[in-house]
């Protein structure tokens, strides 16, 4: 009986975890999940923009495409300006690289991600990491390109309003244990810009 209940709870947890993963890996237009064939302006690319991407290169079934259909690049209701995807038989698999430009869009994306993953961890190297449910999947923000080769999300913020960008990647790390901390944006009315500031209990 207990084994049966355990299996049910495990199944429900898997469904919940999968659903939240889908929210980050599914690119949509009018609430319909996109496939490679839904894009008209594409260009085949040898690898993702950052890192060696050895996994994709070694797997002949997985191909990298640059997507230039700007109107079709949405994630969590935020429009992107550039997208690289990894495709296997027309289906978009989990690896991707997305740029969100403009501080308002970056702030909106960050706020939505924080709602999905509230247990974030901040490091002195400028990297945010946060765990996905109870598995070893860890997502990362990197500010100012400190660690661009192995991150899930590279948050590049500059004083130049239009150059604010968010680059998204995939990363796995099971050895992270730190105190949760949140990094958010604060508007500086004197400079008329948004600034990144850290919040813990302040």
PyMOL commands that set and color helices and strands:
alter all, ss='L'
color gray80, all
select helices_A, chain A and resi 2-25+36-38+54-58+70-72+103-116+161-163
alter helices_A, ss='H'
color red, helices_A
select strands_A, chain A and resi 28-29+32-33+42-45+62-67+74-75+78-79+82-88+91-101+120-122+127-131+138-143+153-156+165-168+182-188+193-199
alter strands_A, ss='S'
color yellow, strands_A
deselect
rebuild
show_as cartoon
